[in-house]
Amino acid sequence: MSTTPLTRQLVTSLVEDAVTAPSMHNAQPWTFVFRTGAGVIELHGDPLRGMPRQDPDHRALHLGCGAALFGLRVGAAHRALKPVVRLLPIPDDPWHLADVRFDGPDDTDGDLVEFHAALPRRHTSRFPFSEEEIPSEVIDGLRAAALLEGCRLAVPGAWHTDTVMDLVHASELFEAADEAVRAEIAAWTRTGAPGEGPDTEGIPSYAFGPRQYDVTSPVRDFGAPRQVPGRESARFEKRPQIALLGTVADTPKEWLKAGQAMQRVLLQATLDGLVTSLMSQPLEWPELRSDARDPGSAMGFVHMVFRLGYGPQGRATPRRPVAEVLTFD
């Protein structure tokens, strides 16, 4: 049982670790409340930071919040706390996503500690990756990371990879033809132009990566409709190494589990020396998402497509100050 006092400074540091998590378009759709009397940190989703057109069911929002929850667990373990998580503790409040106490048993997941060093190092890389193949033992470790969070990580074969990449390309065409989607993406990009949102959120131009040169890029091009001075073009890998994260069911609780698995996989990949990016484009269209899974797999629903490999590290994207996302009660 933990006897470490949960001071304001300690709780603040835990949330600082949590908010390093990735989220769709870096919208950071989370808030935290510390209940002083109960010693509980509550995680809430913020629907005002959702994507009504791209994520109408709030699945991606739950993934981002689940990733933040995993970061909170890692931060707790690093400080010798033993986190105990209860998902969706109040059925009548769908935006109260989790409660975290710190009085777990001695066998609480001690392996979480190793991920703390990776929290500030994990960044999305929208640069070309090399063609170097990832060793099988590294892939096995990523699969194990997903299983520890109750999810599956599938590494597709050649035909399945081609299918997923075809879906990525189809989603680009869907996106180009949908003015509402383009407006939603533009609302979360930051190029320094007048009228854009605060520079503590969204995707800044330095994180766009280069434009594609000769093949359709596996990376969403946030700068496609805009002129970004000095942005270079580059050839991307012709056959990206990808992995699909999924669950059997497709419910808010499973989305939160998948978000935690997503962050665990990303942090494990970072420790293994890989660079990563997330390819959610085909999963944002119901008519494409179902085609992303392998029909012969036990994975019922795909929640994220990882692009994995070796190449340039991405730069850190901004985060909102903890004072904006954490309140004390």
C-alpha positions in Angstrom: 0.0 0.0 0.0 1.3 3.4 -0.9 2.1 5.9 1.9 3.5 8.7 -0.3 1.5 11.9 0.4 -0.3 13.2 -2.7 0.8 16.8 -2.6 -0.2 19.4 -5.2 3.3 19.3 -6.6 3.2 15.5 -6.9 -0.2 15.5 -8.5 0.9 18.2 -10.9 3.9 16.2 -11.9 1.8 13.1 -12.6 -0.5 15.1 -14.9 2.6 16.5 -16.6 3.6 13.0 -17.5 0.0 12.1 -18.6 -0.3 15.0 -21.1 2.7 13.9 -23.1 0.3 11.5 -24.7 -0.7 11.7 -28.4 -4.2 12.7 -29.4 -6.0 13.3 -32.7 -4.6 16.5 -34.2 -3.0 17.2 -30.8 -6.3 18.5 -29.5 -5.5 17.2 -26.0 -9.1 16.4 -25.2 -8.7 15.7 -21.5 -9.1 17.3 -18.1 -8.1 16.0 -14.6 -9.6 16.6 -11.2 -7.8 15.7 -8.0 -10.2 14.9 -5.2 -8.1 15.8 -2.2 -10.2 14.0 0.4 -10.4 10.8 -1.5 -6.9 10.9 -2.9 -8.2 10.2 -6.4 -7.3 11.7 -9.7 -10.3 11.8 -12.1 -9.8 11.8 -15.9 -12.5 13.5 -17.9 -13.0 13.8 -21.6 -13.6 17.2 -23.1 -16.1 17.0 -25.9 -15.4 20.6 -26.9 -12.1 19.3 -28.2 -13.6 16.5 -30.3 -13.8 16.2 -34.0 -17.5 16.1 -34.9 -16.9 15.2 -38.6 -13.9 12.9 -38.3 -14.7 11.4 -34.9 -18.5 11.6 -34.4 -18.6 8.7 -32.0 -15.6 10.1 -29.9 -13.7 6.9 -30.4 -10.4 8.8 -31.2 -11.1 11.1 -28.2 -11.2 8.1 -25.9 -8.0 6.7 -27.4 -6.2 10.0 -26.6 -7.5 10.0 -23.1 -6.6 6.4 -22.7 -3.1 7.2 -23.7 -3.0 10.0 -21.2 -4.2 7.6 -18.5 -1.3 5.2 -19.3 1.1 8.1 -19.0 -0.4 8.9 -15.6 0.1 5.2 -14.6 3.7 5.4 -15.7 4.3 8.6 -13.8 2.8 7.0 -10.7 5.0 3.9 -10.9 8.1 6.1 -11.4 7.3 7.8 -8.1 6.8 4.5 -6.2 3.0 4.9 -6.3 0.8 1.9 -7.1 -2.0 3.1 -9.4 -5.4 1.4 -9.4 -7.7 2.4 -12.3 -11.4 2.2 -12.6 -12.8 2.9 -16.1 -16.1 4.7 -16.6 -16.9 4.8 -12.8 -20.2 6.6 -13.2 -22.4 5.1 -15.9 -24.6 8.2 -16.0 -21.6 10.4 -16.8 -20.0 9.2 -20.1 -17.3 11.9 -19.9 -16.0 10.8 -16.5 -13.6 8.3 -18.1 -11.5 7.0 -15.2 -10.7 7.2 -11.5 -7.1 6.5 -10.4 -6.3 5.7 -6.8 -2.8 5.0 -5.5 -3.2 2.2 -3.0 -2.7 -0.8 -5.2 -1.2 -4.1 -4.1 2.5 -4.8 -4.2 2.2 -6.7 -7.4 0.9 -3.6 -9.3 2.6 -3.6 -12.8 6.2 -2.8 -11.9 7.3 -2.8 -15.5 5.7 0.6 -16.0 8.7 2.3 -14.4 10.9 1.6 -17.5 8.6 3.6 -19.7 9.1 6.9 -17.8 12.3 7.8 -19.7 10.5 7.4 -23.0 7.6 9.8 -22.2 9.5 13.0 -23.2 11.2 11.2 -26.1 8.2 9.8 -27.9 7.2 12.0 -30.8 5.3 11.4 -34.0 7.7 11.4 -37.0 6.2 12.5 -40.3 9.5 12.0 -42.1 10.5 9.1 -44.4 11.6 6.0 -42.7 14.4 3.7 -44.0 13.6 0.3 -45.6 15.5 -1.5 -42.8 13.4 -4.4 -41.5 12.4 -4.4 -37.9 13.7 -7.5 -36.1 11.1 -10.1 -35.2 12.0 -10.0 -31.5 11.2 -6.3 -31.4 7.8 -6.9 -33.1 7.1 -9.6 -30.5 7.8 -7.2 -27.7 5.3 -4.7 -29.2 2.7 -7.5 -29.4 3.3 -8.3 -25.8 2.9 -4.7 -24.8 -0.6 -4.6 -26.4 -1.6 -7.8 -24.8 -0.7 -6.5 -21.3 -3.4 -3.9 -21.9 -6.0 -6.4 -23.1 -5.6 -5.6 -26.8 -4.1 -7.2 -29.9 -1.4 -5.9 -32.2 -1.4 -7.5 -35.6 1.4 -7.2 -38.1 -0.1 -7.7 -41.5 1.4 -9.7 -44.3 2.0 -8.4 -47.8 -1.6 -8.5 -49.1 -3.0 -7.0 -45.9 -0.5 -4.2 -45.9 -1.4 -3.4 -49.5 -5.1 -3.4 -48.5 -4.5 -1.0 -45.6 -2.3 1.3 -47.7 -5.0 1.3 -50.4 -7.5 2.4 -47.7 -5.1 5.2 -46.6 -5.0 6.4 -50.2 -8.8 6.2 -50.5 -9.2 8.1 -47.3 -7.0 10.9 -48.7 -9.5 11.2 -51.7 -12.5 11.2 -49.3 -10.8 13.9 -47.2 -10.0 16.1 -50.2 -13.6 15.9 -51.3 -15.1 16.8 -47.9 -15.0 20.5 -47.1 -16.1 19.9 -43.5 -13.2 17.5 -42.8 -10.7 19.9 -44.4 -12.0 22.7 -42.3 -11.7 20.6 -39.1 -8.1 19.7 -39.9 -7.2 23.3 -40.7 -8.7 24.4 -37.3 -6.0 22.3 -35.6 -3.0 23.2 -37.7 -0.6 26.1 -36.8 1.4 27.9 -39.5 1.6 31.3 -37.8 -1.2 32.8 -39.9 -3.6 35.3 -38.4 -6.7 33.9 -36.7 -5.3 30.5 -35.8 -5.8 28.9 -32.4 -3.3 29.0 -29.5 0.2 27.7 -30.1 -0.1 25.3 -27.1 -2.3 22.9 -29.1 -2.7 21.5 -32.6 -0.1 20.5 -35.2 2.6 23.2 -35.7 4.1 23.6 -39.2 7.5 22.3 -38.0 5.9 18.9 -37.3 4.3 18.6 -40.8 7.3 16.8 -42.2 8.3 17.0 -45.9 5.9 16.8 -48.8 5.7 13.5 -50.7 7.9 13.4 -53.8 7.1 10.4 -55.9 4.7 8.1 -54.0 1.5 8.7 -52.0 2.8 9.3 -48.5 1.6 7.1 -45.7 1.5 10.2 -43.5 -1.3 12.7 -43.4 -0.2 15.9 -45.0 -1.4 18.7 -42.6 0.2 21.3 -44.8 -1.3 20.2 -48.1 -3.5 23.2 -48.8 -1.1 25.8 -47.4 2.2 27.3 -48.4 4.7 26.6 -45.7 8.0 28.5 -46.5 11.1 26.3 -46.6 9.2 23.0 -46.5 11.1 20.4 -48.5 9.9 17.4 -50.5 11.2 13.8 -49.9 10.7 10.2 -51.0 8.9 8.1 -48.5 9.3 4.4 -48.1 7.4 2.4 -50.7 6.3 -0.3 -48.4 5.8 1.0 -44.8 6.1 -1.4 -41.9 2.7 -1.1 -40.2 0.9 -2.8 -37.3 -2.8 -2.7 -36.4 -4.1 -2.3 -32.9 -7.5 -3.6 -32.1 -10.0 -5.2 -29.7 -12.8 -7.8 -29.9 -15.5 -5.3 -29.0 -16.1 -1.7 -30.0 -17.3 0.1 -26.8 -16.0 3.2 -24.9 -14.4 0.9 -22.3 -12.5 -0.9 -25.1 -11.5 2.4 -26.6 -9.9 3.4 -23.3 -8.1 0.1 -23.1 -6.9 0.6 -26.7 -5.7 4.1 -25.9 -3.6 2.7 -23.0 -2.3 -0.1 -25.3 -1.5 2.5 -28.0 0.7 4.5 -25.6 2.4 1.4 -24.2 3.2 0.2 -27.7 4.5 3.7 -28.7 6.7 3.9 -25.6 8.1 0.4 -26.0 8.9 1.2 -29.6 10.7 4.4 -28.4 12.8 2.3 -26.0 13.5 -0.1 -28.8 15.0 2.7 -30.9 12.1 2.9 -33.4 10.4 6.0 -34.7 6.6 6.0 -35.1 3.6 7.7 -36.6 -0.1 7.1 -36.3 -2.2 6.5 -39.4 -5.8 6.9 -38.4 -7.1 8.2 -41.8 -8.9 5.1 -43.0 -10.4 4.5 -39.6 -12.2 7.8 -39.7 -14.5 6.6 -42.5 -17.0 3.9 -41.5 -17.1 2.6 -45.0 -13.3 2.0 -44.9 -12.6 1.1 -41.3 -14.2 -2.4 -41.5 -12.0 -3.2 -44.4 -8.8 -2.6 -42.4 -9.1 -5.7 -40.4 -7.9 -9.2 -41.5 -11.1 -11.2 -41.9 -9.3 -14.3 -40.6 -8.2 -12.5 -37.4 -9.9 -12.6 -33.9 -9.5 -8.8 -33.9 -13.0 -7.5 -34.3 -12.3 -3.8 -34.6 -9.2 -1.8 -35.6 -8.5 1.3 -33.5 -5.2 2.5 -34.8 -2.6 1.8 -37.5 1.0 2.3 -36.5 3.8 3.1 -38.9 7.0 1.8 -37.5 10.6 1.9 -38.6 14.0 3.7 -38.4 14.5 7.3 -39.4 14.5 10.9 -38.2 12.9 11.6 -34.9 10.0 14.0 -34.9 10.0 17.1 -32.8 7.9 17.5 -29.7 4.6 19.2 -30.3 3.3 21.7 -27.8 1.2 20.9 -24.8 -1.3 23.0 -22.8 -0.1 24.1 -19.4 -1.1 21.7 -16.7 -2.9 24.6 -14.9 -5.4 24.5 -17.9 -6.2 20.8 -17.5 -5.9 20.1 -13.8 -8.1 21.3 -11.0 -8.0 20.6 -7.3 -11.1 19.9 -5.2 
